[in-house]
Structure formats: C-alpha cells, structure tokens
Amino acid sequence: MLIQELRNTFIAVKTYEPMDNNELLDFARQQYLSGNLSILDYRNVIRQLENDGASKPLYAFEDVVEL
C-alpha cells in the first residue's frame, strides 16, 4: 500500500486530513491490527513513514511496579 492510499483511507475514515506522518503511522498500525492491511504492506508503509520522519510516541512509565 502506498502512502497516498493510506492517506486517502485516513481521510475517508476520519473525515479530515492527517496533521502529520505520526498520525498516519498510528492509523497504519490500527489498520494492520484490524486486518485491513497485510503485514507486507504494513512493513512497507511503516518504513516509508519512518524514513520521512515519523516516529512512535515516547511513553513515560511513572508508575512502574517492581516485582
């Protein structure tokens, strides 16, 4: 799947333009997890988006429970 196809699907589903590639990255992950995107397409889209500067969000684990 090309980035433009993903963008078009995003617009059709969300009814607005993605603000940045990070938003498309999250949407691609959702599409993959829901079965709408094959693993091969998912990997290609993720690679392209990351090459264009997209990144996964950083999570702060403040309440980590020690075992």
All heavy atoms as TSV, in Angstrom:
chain	resi	resn	atom	element	x	y	z
A	1	MET	N	N	0.852	-1.178	0.000
A	1	MET	CA	C	0.000	0.000	0.000
A	1	MET	C	C	0.891	1.231	0.000
A	1	MET	O	O	1.827	1.343	0.762
A	1	MET	CB	C	-0.913	-0.011	1.219
A	1	MET	CG	C	-1.714	1.258	1.370
A	1	MET	SD	S	-2.799	1.280	2.791
A	1	MET	CE	C	-4.168	0.411	2.127
A	2	LEU	N	N	0.585	2.126	-0.833
A	2	LEU	CA	C	1.328	3.375	-0.911
A	2	LEU	C	C	0.847	4.353	0.157
A	2	LEU	O	O	-0.272	4.248	0.664
A	2	LEU	CB	C	1.151	4.004	-2.283
A	2	LEU	CG	C	1.627	3.179	-3.476
A	2	LEU	CD1	C	1.214	3.843	-4.768
A	2	LEU	CD2	C	3.127	2.991	-3.423
A	3	ILE	N	N	1.699	5.303	0.473
A	3	ILE	CA	C	1.354	6.314	1.463
A	3	ILE	C	C	0.115	7.094	1.032
A	3	ILE	O	O	-0.750	7.397	1.851
A	3	ILE	CB	C	2.546	7.272	1.704
A	3	ILE	CG1	C	3.760	6.504	2.204
A	3	ILE	CG2	C	2.174	8.383	2.662
A	3	ILE	CD1	C	3.562	5.789	3.517
A	4	GLN	N	N	0.009	7.370	-0.257
A	4	GLN	CA	C	-1.151	8.127	-0.735
A	4	GLN	C	C	-2.442	7.341	-0.532
A	4	GLN	O	O	-3.466	7.916	-0.154
A	4	GLN	CB	C	-0.981	8.497	-2.218
A	4	GLN	CG	C	-2.041	9.442	-2.720
A	4	GLN	CD	C	-2.086	10.749	-1.942
A	4	GLN	OE1	O	-1.062	11.344	-1.654
A	4	GLN	NE2	N	-3.281	11.199	-1.591
A	5	GLU	N	N	-2.398	6.035	-0.743
A	5	GLU	CA	C	-3.577	5.203	-0.499
A	5	GLU	C	C	-3.946	5.225	0.984
A	5	GLU	O	O	-5.129	5.303	1.322
A	5	GLU	CB	C	-3.317	3.765	-0.938
A	5	GLU	CG	C	-3.204	3.578	-2.432
A	5	GLU	CD	C	-2.863	2.136	-2.770
A	5	GLU	OE1	O	-3.545	1.222	-2.265
A	5	GLU	OE2	O	-1.901	1.940	-3.526
A	6	LEU	N	N	-2.941	5.139	1.836
A	6	LEU	CA	C	-3.190	5.199	3.278
A	6	LEU	C	C	-3.794	6.545	3.651
A	6	LEU	O	O	-4.742	6.615	4.438
A	6	LEU	CB	C	-1.890	4.963	4.051
A	6	LEU	CG	C	-2.020	4.950	5.572
A	6	LEU	CD1	C	-2.832	3.754	6.039
A	6	LEU	CD2	C	-0.645	4.939	6.211
A	7	ARG	N	N	-3.256	7.617	3.081
A	7	ARG	CA	C	-3.783	8.959	3.343
A	7	ARG	C	C	-5.247	9.069	2.891
A	7	ARG	O	O	-6.087	9.613	3.605
A	7	ARG	CB	C	-2.931	10.011	2.638
A	7	ARG	CG	C	-3.357	11.440	2.884
A	7	ARG	CD	C	-2.456	12.431	2.176
A	7	ARG	NE	N	-1.065	12.327	2.560
A	7	ARG	CZ	C	-0.535	12.876	3.655
A	7	ARG	NH1	N	-1.300	13.573	4.458
A	7	ARG	NH2	N	0.737	12.731	3.928
A	8	ASN	N	N	-5.549	8.525	1.717
A	8	ASN	CA	C	-6.930	8.562	1.219
A	8	ASN	C	C	-7.864	7.770	2.127
A	8	ASN	O	O	-8.993	8.201	2.398
A	8	ASN	CB	C	-6.993	8.022	-0.203
A	8	ASN	CG	C	-6.317	8.933	-1.197
A	8	ASN	OD1	O	-6.092	10.111	-0.950
A	8	ASN	ND2	N	-5.955	8.373	-2.348
A	9	THR	N	N	-7.413	6.619	2.606
A	9	THR	CA	C	-8.219	5.820	3.531
A	9	THR	C	C	-8.420	6.565	4.837
A	9	THR	O	O	-9.514	6.576	5.398
A	9	THR	CB	C	-7.543	4.455	3.792
A	9	THR	OG1	O	-7.333	3.799	2.546
A	9	THR	CG2	C	-8.399	3.584	4.685
A	10	PHE	N	N	-7.361	7.215	5.323
A	10	PHE	CA	C	-7.443	8.012	6.545
A	10	PHE	C	C	-8.524	9.081	6.400
A	10	PHE	O	O	-9.375	9.236	7.270
A	10	PHE	CB	C	-6.094	8.665	6.831
A	10	PHE	CG	C	-6.065	9.480	8.095
A	10	PHE	CD1	C	-5.575	8.941	9.267
A	10	PHE	CD2	C	-6.511	10.801	8.106
A	10	PHE	CE1	C	-5.539	9.697	10.435
A	10	PHE	CE2	C	-6.480	11.554	9.257
A	10	PHE	CZ	C	-5.998	10.999	10.431
A	11	ILE	N	N	-8.490	9.804	5.302
A	11	ILE	CA	C	-9.459	10.887	5.067
A	11	ILE	C	C	-10.879	10.330	4.981
A	11	ILE	O	O	-11.815	10.911	5.526
A	11	ILE	CB	C	-9.082	11.678	3.800
A	11	ILE	CG1	C	-7.769	12.426	4.028
A	11	ILE	CG2	C	-10.192	12.651	3.411
A	11	ILE	CD1	C	-7.151	12.999	2.772
A	12	ALA	N	N	-11.026	9.181	4.334
A	12	ALA	CA	C	-12.354	8.577	4.205
A	12	ALA	C	C	-12.905	8.140	5.564
A	12	ALA	O	O	-14.094	8.300	5.838
A	12	ALA	CB	C	-12.294	7.383	3.256
A	13	VAL	N	N	-12.042	7.619	6.411
A	13	VAL	CA	C	-12.478	7.123	7.715
A	13	VAL	C	C	-12.640	8.250	8.729
A	13	VAL	O	O	-13.648	8.342	9.424
A	13	VAL	CB	C	-11.480	6.060	8.254
A	13	VAL	CG1	C	-11.766	5.696	9.694
A	13	VAL	CG2	C	-11.498	4.819	7.369
A	14	LYS	N	N	-11.655	9.122	8.814
A	14	LYS	CA	C	-11.634	10.166	9.847
A	14	LYS	C	C	-12.307	11.465	9.409
A	14	LYS	O	O	-12.574	12.318	10.242
A	14	LYS	CB	C	-10.189	10.487	10.242
A	14	LYS	CG	C	-9.373	9.301	10.701
A	14	LYS	CD	C	-9.560	9.058	12.149
A	14	LYS	CE	C	-8.585	7.979	12.609
A	14	LYS	NZ	N	-8.546	7.848	14.034
A	15	THR	N	N	-12.513	11.645	8.125
A	15	THR	CA	C	-13.121	12.843	7.520
A	15	THR	C	C	-12.323	14.128	7.753
A	15	THR	O	O	-12.891	15.207	7.818
A	15	THR	CB	C	-14.589	13.050	7.949
A	15	THR	OG1	O	-14.649	13.330	9.343
A	15	THR	CG2	C	-15.449	11.852	7.599
A	16	TYR	N	N	-11.028	14.003	7.911
A	16	TYR	CA	C	-10.131	15.169	7.937
A	16	TYR	C	C	-8.746	14.723	7.502
A	16	TYR	O	O	-8.433	13.543	7.496
A	16	TYR	CB	C	-10.096	15.835	9.320
A	16	TYR	CG	C	-9.481	15.008	10.423
A	16	TYR	CD1	C	-8.114	15.075	10.705
A	16	TYR	CD2	C	-10.268	14.169	11.206
A	16	TYR	CE1	C	-7.550	14.323	11.723
A	16	TYR	CE2	C	-9.713	13.409	12.223
A	16	TYR	CZ	C	-8.356	13.494	12.481
A	16	TYR	OH	O	-7.805	12.746	13.490
A	17	GLU	N	N	-7.923	15.692	7.116
A	17	GLU	CA	C	-6.551	15.419	6.685
A	17	GLU	C	C	-5.679	15.077	7.891
A	17	GLU	O	O	-5.824	15.703	8.945
A	17	GLU	CB	C	-5.956	16.667	6.017
A	17	GLU	CG	C	-6.449	16.938	4.631
A	17	GLU	CD	C	-5.671	16.177	3.577
A	17	GLU	OE1	O	-4.527	15.754	3.825
A	17	GLU	OE2	O	-6.235	16.001	2.501
A	18	PRO	N	N	-4.765	14.120	7.753
A	18	PRO	CA	C	-3.840	13.863	8.856
A	18	PRO	C	C	-2.931	15.070	9.074
A	18	PRO	O	O	-2.499	15.719	8.122
A	18	PRO	CB	C	-3.042	12.643	8.386
A	18	PRO	CG	C	-3.215	12.604	6.912
A	18	PRO	CD	C	-4.515	13.267	6.608
A	19	MET	N	N	-2.660	15.365	10.330
A	19	MET	CA	C	-1.849	16.536	10.654
A	19	MET	C	C	-0.374	16.314	10.337
A	19	MET	O	O	0.333	17.257	10.001
A	19	MET	CB	C	-2.027	16.911	12.109
A	19	MET	CG	C	-3.459	17.271	12.422
A	19	MET	SD	S	-3.669	17.774	14.103
A	19	MET	CE	C	-3.643	19.544	13.892
A	20	ASP	N	N	0.096	15.063	10.469
A	20	ASP	CA	C	1.494	14.766	10.197
A	20	ASP	C	C	1.666	13.268	9.949
A	20	ASP	O	O	0.706	12.505	10.008
A	20	ASP	CB	C	2.393	15.233	11.348
A	20	ASP	CG	C	1.988	14.655	12.694
A	20	ASP	OD1	O	1.283	13.629	12.730
A	20	ASP	OD2	O	2.390	15.225	13.720
A	21	ASN	N	N	2.889	12.869	9.671
A	21	ASN	CA	C	3.161	11.465	9.390
A	21	ASN	C	C	3.005	10.588	10.627
A	21	ASN	O	O	2.750	9.391	10.504
A	21	ASN	CB	C	4.562	11.298	8.799
A	21	ASN	CG	C	4.612	11.691	7.346
A	21	ASN	OD1	O	3.594	11.759	6.671
A	21	ASN	ND2	N	5.806	11.953	6.846
A	22	ASN	N	N	3.148	11.153	11.809
A	22	ASN	CA	C	2.945	10.382	13.030
A	22	ASN	C	C	1.500	9.900	13.133
A	22	ASN	O	O	1.239	8.786	13.567
A	22	ASN	CB	C	3.307	11.195	14.270
A	22	ASN	CG	C	4.785	11.484	14.351
A	22	ASN	OD1	O	5.601	10.790	13.777
A	22	ASN	ND2	N	5.123	12.536	15.068
A	23	GLU	N	N	0.584	10.743	12.722
A	23	GLU	CA	C	-0.829	10.372	12.741
A	23	GLU	C	C	-1.093	9.254	11.726
A	23	GLU	O	O	-1.865	8.333	12.000
A	23	GLU	CB	C	-1.690	11.606	12.450
A	23	GLU	CG	C	-3.123	11.447	12.858
A	23	GLU	CD	C	-3.899	12.747	12.861
A	23	GLU	OE1	O	-3.390	13.781	12.360
A	23	GLU	OE2	O	-5.022	12.722	13.359
A	24	LEU	N	N	-0.441	9.326	10.574
A	24	LEU	CA	C	-0.562	8.249	9.585
A	24	LEU	C	C	0.064	6.956	10.100
A	24	LEU	O	O	-0.449	5.870	9.839
A	24	LEU	CB	C	0.107	8.652	8.265
A	24	LEU	CG	C	-0.702	9.524	7.331
A	24	LEU	CD1	C	0.133	9.892	6.105
A	24	LEU	CD2	C	-1.984	8.847	6.914
A	25	LEU	N	N	1.156	7.066	10.836
A	25	LEU	CA	C	1.807	5.897	11.421
A	25	LEU	C	C	0.860	5.190	12.387
A	25	LEU	O	O	0.699	3.967	12.324
A	25	LEU	CB	C	3.083	6.332	12.149
A	25	LEU	CG	C	3.976	5.254	12.697
A	25	LEU	CD1	C	4.745	4.579	11.570
A	25	LEU	CD2	C	4.954	5.843	13.699
A	26	ASP	N	N	0.202	5.946	13.239
A	26	ASP	CA	C	-0.774	5.367	14.167
A	26	ASP	C	C	-1.939	4.730	13.419
A	26	ASP	O	O	-2.415	3.652	13.778
A	26	ASP	CB	C	-1.313	6.433	15.124
A	26	ASP	CG	C	-0.267	6.933	16.094
A	26	ASP	OD1	O	0.732	6.226	16.312
A	26	ASP	OD2	O	-0.455	8.045	16.635
A	27	PHE	N	N	-2.398	5.397	12.374
A	27	PHE	CA	C	-3.516	4.880	11.583
A	27	PHE	C	C	-3.122	3.593	10.874
A	27	PHE	O	O	-3.912	2.645	10.824
A	27	PHE	CB	C	-3.975	5.939	10.567
A	27	PHE	CG	C	-5.180	5.522	9.780
A	27	PHE	CD1	C	-6.423	5.452	10.387
A	27	PHE	CD2	C	-5.078	5.208	8.444
A	27	PHE	CE1	C	-7.544	5.068	9.665
A	27	PHE	CE2	C	-6.182	4.828	7.711
A	27	PHE	CZ	C	-7.426	4.761	8.322
A	28	ALA	N	N	-1.906	3.522	10.350
A	28	ALA	CA	C	-1.429	2.304	9.692
A	28	ALA	C	C	-1.418	1.147	10.687
A	28	ALA	O	O	-1.812	0.023	10.356
A	28	ALA	CB	C	-0.031	2.519	9.106
A	29	ARG	N	N	-0.980	1.410	11.904
A	29	ARG	CA	C	-0.965	0.379	12.945
A	29	ARG	C	C	-2.386	-0.105	13.229
A	29	ARG	O	O	-2.638	-1.304	13.345
A	29	ARG	CB	C	-0.312	0.916	14.205
A	29	ARG	CG	C	-0.123	-0.129	15.278
A	29	ARG	CD	C	0.666	0.386	16.464
A	29	ARG	NE	N	1.984	0.862	16.051
A	29	ARG	CZ	C	2.384	2.129	16.118
A	29	ARG	NH1	N	1.587	3.060	16.585
A	29	ARG	NH2	N	3.591	2.473	15.734
A	30	GLN	N	N	-3.326	0.819	13.331
A	30	GLN	CA	C	-4.724	0.450	13.570
A	30	GLN	C	C	-5.270	-0.389	12.418
A	30	GLN	O	O	-5.982	-1.368	12.644
A	30	GLN	CB	C	-5.583	1.701	13.748
A	30	GLN	CG	C	-5.316	2.465	15.002
A	30	GLN	CD	C	-6.031	3.803	15.015
A	30	GLN	OE1	O	-6.643	4.212	14.026
A	30	GLN	NE2	N	-5.942	4.495	16.141
A	31	GLN	N	N	-4.944	0.006	11.194
A	31	GLN	CA	C	-5.417	-0.729	10.027
A	31	GLN	C	C	-4.837	-2.143	9.997
A	31	GLN	O	O	-5.526	-3.097	9.663
A	31	GLN	CB	C	-5.058	0.014	8.736
A	31	GLN	CG	C	-5.820	1.303	8.534
A	31	GLN	CD	C	-7.299	1.035	8.337
A	31	GLN	OE1	O	-7.695	0.368	7.401
A	31	GLN	NE2	N	-8.116	1.547	9.233
A	32	TYR	N	N	-3.582	-2.281	10.361
A	32	TYR	CA	C	-2.949	-3.599	10.402
A	32	TYR	C	C	-3.594	-4.475	11.477
A	32	TYR	O	O	-3.948	-5.628	11.230
A	32	TYR	CB	C	-1.447	-3.472	10.657
A	32	TYR	CG	C	-0.794	-4.790	10.950
A	32	TYR	CD1	C	-0.686	-5.766	9.964
A	32	TYR	CD2	C	-0.310	-5.078	12.210
A	32	TYR	CE1	C	-0.105	-6.992	10.230
A	32	TYR	CE2	C	0.274	-6.297	12.492
A	32	TYR	CZ	C	0.370	-7.248	11.503
A	32	TYR	OH	O	0.932	-8.461	11.778
A	33	LEU	N	N	-3.772	-3.925	12.672
A	33	LEU	CA	C	-4.343	-4.693	13.777
A	33	LEU	C	C	-5.792	-5.098	13.529
A	33	LEU	O	O	-6.243	-6.129	14.022
A	33	LEU	CB	C	-4.230	-3.915	15.086
A	33	LEU	CG	C	-2.804	-3.722	15.604
A	33	LEU	CD1	C	-2.794	-2.805	16.816
A	33	LEU	CD2	C	-2.163	-5.066	15.930
A	34	SER	N	N	-6.512	-4.311	12.740
A	34	SER	CA	C	-7.899	-4.646	12.426
A	34	SER	C	C	-8.013	-5.551	11.200
A	34	SER	O	O	-9.120	-5.924	10.811
A	34	SER	CB	C	-8.723	-3.375	12.232
A	34	SER	OG	O	-8.278	-2.672	11.103
A	35	GLY	N	N	-6.871	-5.900	10.594
A	35	GLY	CA	C	-6.884	-6.828	9.462
A	35	GLY	C	C	-7.094	-6.179	8.111
A	35	GLY	O	O	-7.284	-6.875	7.112
A	36	ASN	N	N	-7.054	-4.867	8.052
A	36	ASN	CA	C	-7.271	-4.149	6.795
A	36	ASN	C	C	-5.989	-3.901	6.016
A	36	ASN	O	O	-6.030	-3.355	4.916
A	36	ASN	CB	C	-7.956	-2.809	7.062
A	36	ASN	CG	C	-9.323	-2.992	7.658
A	36	ASN	OD1	O	-10.023	-3.939	7.337
A	36	ASN	ND2	N	-9.694	-2.102	8.544
A	37	LEU	N	N	-4.852	-4.297	6.591
A	37	LEU	CA	C	-3.558	-4.049	5.980
A	37	LEU	C	C	-2.702	-5.303	6.172
A	37	LEU	O	O	-2.589	-5.802	7.290
A	37	LEU	CB	C	-2.913	-2.845	6.679
A	37	LEU	CG	C	-1.746	-2.118	6.045
A	37	LEU	CD1	C	-2.115	-1.579	4.673
A	37	LEU	CD2	C	-1.295	-0.976	6.933
A	38	SER	N	N	-2.145	-5.812	5.096
A	38	SER	CA	C	-1.313	-7.010	5.193
A	38	SER	C	C	0.008	-6.676	5.889
A	38	SER	O	O	0.411	-5.516	5.947
A	38	SER	CB	C	-1.032	-7.586	3.803
A	38	SER	OG	O	-0.101	-6.767	3.112
A	39	ILE	N	N	0.679	-7.700	6.376
A	39	ILE	CA	C	1.962	-7.485	7.056
A	39	ILE	C	C	2.988	-6.880	6.111
A	39	ILE	O	O	3.759	-6.009	6.499
A	39	ILE	CB	C	2.497	-8.784	7.709
A	39	ILE	CG1	C	3.762	-8.519	8.521
A	39	ILE	CG2	C	2.762	-9.849	6.661
A	39	ILE	CD1	C	3.586	-7.639	9.705
A	40	LEU	N	N	2.983	-7.302	4.870
A	40	LEU	CA	C	3.931	-6.765	3.890
A	40	LEU	C	C	3.662	-5.278	3.642
A	40	LEU	O	O	4.591	-4.465	3.661
A	40	LEU	CB	C	3.851	-7.545	2.577
A	40	LEU	CG	C	4.803	-7.120	1.475
A	40	LEU	CD1	C	6.255	-7.257	1.939
A	40	LEU	CD2	C	4.568	-7.945	0.232
A	41	ASP	N	N	2.398	-4.927	3.425
A	41	ASP	CA	C	2.044	-3.519	3.220
A	41	ASP	C	C	2.342	-2.698	4.473
A	41	ASP	O	O	2.848	-1.579	4.385
A	41	ASP	CB	C	0.571	-3.380	2.844
A	41	ASP	CG	C	0.277	-3.854	1.438
A	41	ASP	OD1	O	1.221	-3.908	0.616
A	41	ASP	OD2	O	-0.896	-4.176	1.157
A	42	TYR	N	N	2.028	-3.260	5.634
A	42	TYR	CA	C	2.281	-2.561	6.896
A	42	TYR	C	C	3.768	-2.241	7.057
A	42	TYR	O	O	4.140	-1.109	7.352
A	42	TYR	CB	C	1.785	-3.415	8.063
A	42	TYR	CG	C	2.124	-2.858	9.417
A	42	TYR	CD1	C	1.482	-1.734	9.910
A	42	TYR	CD2	C	3.090	-3.460	10.216
A	42	TYR	CE1	C	1.797	-1.225	11.160
A	42	TYR	CE2	C	3.413	-2.963	11.462
A	42	TYR	CZ	C	2.756	-1.843	11.928
A	42	TYR	OH	O	3.079	-1.341	13.157
A	43	ARG	N	N	4.609	-3.220	6.826
A	43	ARG	CA	C	6.050	-3.009	6.959
A	43	ARG	C	C	6.562	-1.966	5.980
A	43	ARG	O	O	7.378	-1.108	6.327
A	43	ARG	CB	C	6.790	-4.328	6.766
A	43	ARG	CG	C	6.558	-5.289	7.925
A	43	ARG	CD	C	7.202	-6.607	7.698
A	43	ARG	NE	N	8.655	-6.437	7.731
A	43	ARG	CZ	C	9.515	-7.356	7.364
A	43	ARG	NH1	N	9.088	-8.516	6.923
A	43	ARG	NH2	N	10.802	-7.135	7.435
A	44	ASN	N	N	6.061	-2.007	4.742
A	44	ASN	CA	C	6.488	-1.026	3.735
A	44	ASN	C	C	6.041	0.391	4.096
A	44	ASN	O	O	6.812	1.345	3.970
A	44	ASN	CB	C	5.979	-1.413	2.352
A	44	ASN	CG	C	6.691	-2.614	1.786
A	44	ASN	OD1	O	7.843	-2.884	2.121
A	44	ASN	ND2	N	6.010	-3.359	0.938
A	45	VAL	N	N	4.793	0.514	4.535
A	45	VAL	CA	C	4.266	1.832	4.903
A	45	VAL	C	C	5.014	2.380	6.110
A	45	VAL	O	O	5.419	3.558	6.124
A	45	VAL	CB	C	2.742	1.752	5.184
A	45	VAL	CG1	C	2.251	2.978	5.911
A	45	VAL	CG2	C	1.984	1.573	3.881
A	46	ILE	N	N	5.244	1.545	7.117
A	46	ILE	CA	C	5.964	1.986	8.307
A	46	ILE	C	C	7.373	2.444	7.940
A	46	ILE	O	O	7.843	3.495	8.393
A	46	ILE	CB	C	6.016	0.857	9.366
A	46	ILE	CG1	C	4.620	0.524	9.861
A	46	ILE	CG2	C	6.935	1.232	10.529
A	46	ILE	CD1	C	3.860	1.667	10.472
A	47	ARG	N	N	8.029	1.673	7.106
A	47	ARG	CA	C	9.391	2.026	6.686
A	47	ARG	C	C	9.393	3.381	5.967
A	47	ARG	O	O	10.230	4.241	6.244
A	47	ARG	CB	C	9.955	0.941	5.768
A	47	ARG	CG	C	11.413	1.162	5.404
A	47	ARG	CD	C	11.989	0.039	4.566
A	47	ARG	NE	N	11.876	-1.249	5.255
A	47	ARG	CZ	C	11.196	-2.306	4.772
A	47	ARG	NH1	N	10.589	-2.238	3.620
A	47	ARG	NH2	N	11.154	-3.432	5.452
A	48	GLN	N	N	8.446	3.575	5.049
A	48	GLN	CA	C	8.383	4.838	4.306
A	48	GLN	C	C	8.098	6.018	5.244
A	48	GLN	O	O	8.731	7.075	5.135
A	48	GLN	CB	C	7.308	4.771	3.226
A	48	GLN	CG	C	7.665	3.888	2.064
A	48	GLN	CD	C	6.517	3.800	1.056
A	48	GLN	OE1	O	5.450	4.376	1.240
A	48	GLN	NE2	N	6.736	3.050	-0.014
A	49	LEU	N	N	7.147	5.831	6.145
A	49	LEU	CA	C	6.802	6.916	7.062
A	49	LEU	C	C	7.958	7.248	7.996
A	49	LEU	O	O	8.229	8.424	8.263
A	49	LEU	CB	C	5.545	6.554	7.863
A	49	LEU	CG	C	4.243	6.571	7.079
A	49	LEU	CD1	C	3.118	5.979	7.913
A	49	LEU	CD2	C	3.891	7.970	6.615
A	50	GLU	N	N	8.643	6.221	8.497
A	50	GLU	CA	C	9.786	6.478	9.376
A	50	GLU	C	C	10.922	7.151	8.618
A	50	GLU	O	O	11.614	8.002	9.170
A	50	GLU	CB	C	10.242	5.189	10.039
A	50	GLU	CG	C	9.279	4.738	11.126
A	50	GLU	CD	C	9.665	3.425	11.777
A	50	GLU	OE1	O	10.516	2.689	11.229
A	50	GLU	OE2	O	9.105	3.127	12.845
A	51	ASN	N	N	11.113	6.800	7.354
A	51	ASN	CA	C	12.126	7.470	6.540
A	51	ASN	C	C	11.774	8.936	6.310
A	51	ASN	O	O	12.656	9.765	6.116
A	51	ASN	CB	C	12.315	6.767	5.198
A	51	ASN	CG	C	13.082	5.469	5.329
A	51	ASN	OD1	O	13.778	5.248	6.307
A	51	ASN	ND2	N	12.938	4.606	4.333
A	52	ASP	N	N	10.470	9.238	6.333
A	52	ASP	CA	C	10.012	10.616	6.165
A	52	ASP	C	C	9.938	11.377	7.489
A	52	ASP	O	O	9.428	12.490	7.542
A	52	ASP	CB	C	8.635	10.639	5.487
A	52	ASP	CG	C	8.710	10.254	4.025
A	52	ASP	OD1	O	9.812	10.316	3.441
A	52	ASP	OD2	O	7.660	9.878	3.464
A	53	GLY	N	N	10.402	10.752	8.577
A	53	GLY	CA	C	10.475	11.456	9.851
A	53	GLY	C	C	9.444	11.080	10.888
A	53	GLY	O	O	9.452	11.627	11.991
A	54	ALA	N	N	8.533	10.168	10.583
A	54	ALA	CA	C	7.537	9.764	11.565
A	54	ALA	C	C	8.207	8.949	12.657
A	54	ALA	O	O	9.197	8.257	12.423
A	54	ALA	CB	C	6.438	8.934	10.906
A	55	SER	N	N	7.669	9.061	13.867
A	55	SER	CA	C	8.216	8.284	14.972
A	55	SER	C	C	7.096	7.840	15.895
A	55	SER	O	O	6.033	8.471	15.967
A	55	SER	CB	C	9.235	9.102	15.756
A	55	SER	OG	O	8.617	10.232	16.315
A	56	LYS	N	N	7.353	6.755	16.598
A	56	LYS	CA	C	6.400	6.257	17.574
A	56	LYS	C	C	6.444	7.179	18.780
A	56	LYS	O	O	7.493	7.736	19.109
A	56	LYS	CB	C	6.768	4.839	17.982
A	56	LYS	CG	C	6.706	3.868	16.833
A	56	LYS	CD	C	7.194	2.508	17.259
A	56	LYS	CE	C	7.244	1.597	16.045
A	56	LYS	NZ	N	7.879	0.324	16.344
A	57	PRO	N	N	5.315	7.337	19.472
A	57	PRO	CA	C	5.313	8.219	20.645
A	57	PRO	C	C	6.159	7.639	21.773
A	57	PRO	O	O	6.271	6.427	21.916
A	57	PRO	CB	C	3.838	8.284	21.046
A	57	PRO	CG	C	3.235	7.058	20.472
A	57	PRO	CD	C	4.025	6.739	19.230
A	58	LEU	N	N	6.754	8.523	22.551
A	58	LEU	CA	C	7.512	8.105	23.726
A	58	LEU	C	C	6.543	8.024	24.903
A	58	LEU	O	O	5.744	8.929	25.128
A	58	LEU	CB	C	8.620	9.107	24.034
A	58	LEU	CG	C	9.666	9.286	22.941
A	58	LEU	CD1	C	10.637	10.393	23.337
A	58	LEU	CD2	C	10.405	7.988	22.689
A	59	TYR	N	N	6.611	6.940	25.610
A	59	TYR	CA	C	5.732	6.755	26.753
A	59	TYR	C	C	6.534	6.917	28.033
A	59	TYR	O	O	7.644	6.417	28.156
A	59	TYR	CB	C	5.093	5.364	26.731
A	59	TYR	CG	C	4.196	5.154	25.548
A	59	TYR	CD1	C	4.631	4.430	24.439
A	59	TYR	CD2	C	2.921	5.689	25.524
A	59	TYR	CE1	C	3.796	4.246	23.352
A	59	TYR	CE2	C	2.082	5.515	24.437
A	59	TYR	CZ	C	2.533	4.785	23.356
A	59	TYR	OH	O	1.706	4.620	22.286
A	60	ALA	N	N	5.961	7.604	29.002
A	60	ALA	CA	C	6.599	7.771	30.300
A	60	ALA	C	C	5.947	6.773	31.258
A	60	ALA	O	O	4.734	6.781	31.452
A	60	ALA	CB	C	6.412	9.193	30.801
A	61	PHE	N	N	6.766	5.928	31.843
A	61	PHE	CA	C	6.259	4.941	32.786
A	61	PHE	C	C	6.578	5.417	34.197
A	61	PHE	O	O	7.583	5.046	34.787
A	61	PHE	CB	C	6.883	3.573	32.514
A	61	PHE	CG	C	6.500	3.005	31.190
A	61	PHE	CD1	C	7.387	3.021	30.118
A	61	PHE	CD2	C	5.249	2.471	30.988
A	61	PHE	CE1	C	7.027	2.510	28.890
A	61	PHE	CE2	C	4.865	1.949	29.777
A	61	PHE	CZ	C	5.764	1.968	28.716
A	62	GLU	N	N	5.719	6.250	34.722
A	62	GLU	CA	C	5.938	6.827	36.043
A	62	GLU	C	C	5.552	5.859	37.156
A	62	GLU	O	O	6.149	5.873	38.225
A	62	GLU	CB	C	5.161	8.123	36.186
A	62	GLU	CG	C	5.613	9.192	35.210
A	62	GLU	CD	C	4.733	10.410	35.225
A	62	GLU	OE1	O	3.703	10.400	35.931
A	62	GLU	OE2	O	5.085	11.372	34.535
A	63	ASP	N	N	4.547	5.063	36.920
A	63	ASP	CA	C	4.038	4.170	37.945
A	63	ASP	C	C	4.410	2.725	37.643
A	63	ASP	O	O	3.561	1.849	37.563
A	63	ASP	CB	C	2.524	4.302	38.059
A	63	ASP	CG	C	2.102	5.704	38.450
A	63	ASP	OD1	O	2.822	6.327	39.243
A	63	ASP	OD2	O	1.059	6.175	37.957
A	64	VAL	N	N	5.694	2.474	37.491
A	64	VAL	CA	C	6.158	1.136	37.199
A	64	VAL	C	C	6.183	0.335	38.499
A	64	VAL	O	O	6.739	0.769	39.507
A	64	VAL	CB	C	7.569	1.160	36.570
A	64	VAL	CG1	C	8.087	-0.249	36.360
A	64	VAL	CG2	C	7.538	1.936	35.269
A	65	VAL	N	N	5.565	-0.821	38.449
A	65	VAL	CA	C	5.527	-1.687	39.613
A	65	VAL	C	C	6.716	-2.622	39.564
A	65	VAL	O	O	6.920	-3.320	38.585
A	65	VAL	CB	C	4.211	-2.498	39.645
A	65	VAL	CG1	C	4.205	-3.443	40.835
A	65	VAL	CG2	C	3.023	-1.561	39.670
A	66	GLU	N	N	7.502	-2.637	40.616
A	66	GLU	CA	C	8.655	-3.527	40.676
A	66	GLU	C	C	8.213	-4.878	41.215
A	66	GLU	O	O	7.418	-4.964	42.146
A	66	GLU	CB	C	9.742	-2.939	41.575
A	66	GLU	CG	C	10.369	-1.698	40.986
A	66	GLU	CD	C	11.525	-1.196	41.806
A	66	GLU	OE1	O	12.175	-2.021	42.468
A	66	GLU	OE2	O	11.751	0.013	41.778
A	67	LEU	N	N	8.751	-5.927	40.619
A	67	LEU	CA	C	8.418	-7.274	41.073
A	67	LEU	C	C	9.366	-7.755	42.133
A	67	LEU	O	O	10.464	-7.461	42.247
A	67	LEU	CB	C	8.432	-8.242	39.889
A	67	LEU	CG	C	7.446	-7.919	38.789
A	67	LEU	CD1	C	7.641	-8.874	37.611
A	67	LEU	CD2	C	6.022	-8.042	39.306
